[in-house]
Amino acid sequence: MESGMIKMIDPIKGFGFIITEEEDEVYFNLQDIHPKYRGQNFREGDRVGFDLKREIKGDRAVNIRHL
């Protein structure tokens, strides 16, 4: 499991970015939030844990959860 902080989240457009511990920026879609945590509010600055999914366009955060 990776960890980081939500840099930006746009609930209207349904996506955001996480800054990892290594200072990398990782894209996520709101549908990538772990089902257990989907009813919770995620805000910029929140510490989160996630898994990385390798895709052609780059890494993507999935199974996102609060830490």
C-alpha positions as CSV (number, residue, x, y, z in Angstrom):
1,M,0.0,0.0,0.0
2,E,1.2,3.5,-0.9
3,S,0.4,6.6,1.0
4,G,0.1,10.3,0.3
5,M,-2.0,13.4,0.5
6,I,-4.9,14.6,-1.7
7,K,-3.6,17.6,-3.7
8,M,-6.7,18.4,-5.6
9,I,-10.2,16.9,-5.8
10,D,-13.1,18.0,-8.1
11,P,-16.3,16.1,-7.1
12,I,-18.2,17.7,-10.0
13,K,-15.8,16.3,-12.6
14,G,-15.2,13.2,-10.6
15,F,-11.4,13.1,-10.4
16,G,-8.4,14.3,-8.4
17,F,-4.7,14.0,-7.8
18,I,-2.7,12.6,-4.9
19,I,0.9,13.6,-4.0
20,T,2.8,10.5,-2.9
21,E,5.5,10.3,-0.2
22,E,8.0,10.4,-3.0
23,E,6.5,13.7,-4.3
24,D,5.0,12.1,-7.4
25,E,1.5,13.2,-8.6
26,V,-1.0,10.3,-9.2
27,Y,-4.4,10.6,-10.9
28,F,-7.5,9.1,-9.4
29,N,-11.2,8.9,-10.3
30,L,-13.8,9.1,-7.5
31,Q,-14.9,5.6,-8.6
32,D,-11.5,4.4,-7.5
33,I,-12.3,5.1,-3.8
34,H,-12.6,1.9,-1.8
35,P,-16.3,0.9,-1.5
36,K,-16.1,1.0,2.3
37,Y,-15.1,4.7,2.2
38,R,-17.3,6.0,-0.7
39,G,-19.8,7.7,1.7
40,Q,-17.1,9.7,3.4
41,N,-15.9,13.1,2.4
42,F,-12.4,13.4,0.9
43,R,-10.9,16.8,1.0
44,E,-7.6,18.4,-0.2
45,G,-4.9,17.8,2.4
46,D,-6.4,14.5,3.6
47,R,-3.9,11.7,4.2
48,V,-4.8,8.6,2.2
49,G,-3.6,5.1,1.5
50,F,-4.0,3.6,-2.0
51,D,-2.8,1.0,-4.4
52,L,-1.1,1.9,-7.7
53,K,-2.5,0.5,-10.9
54,R,-0.1,0.7,-13.9
55,E,-1.8,2.0,-17.1
56,I,-0.6,3.0,-20.5
57,K,-1.1,6.7,-19.7
58,G,0.7,6.4,-16.3
59,D,0.0,5.3,-12.8
60,R,-3.4,5.6,-11.3
61,A,-4.5,5.4,-7.6
62,V,-7.1,2.8,-6.8
63,N,-8.7,1.4,-3.6
64,I,-8.2,4.9,-1.9
65,R,-8.9,5.0,1.8
66,H,-8.4,7.4,4.7
67,L,-5.5,6.9,7.0
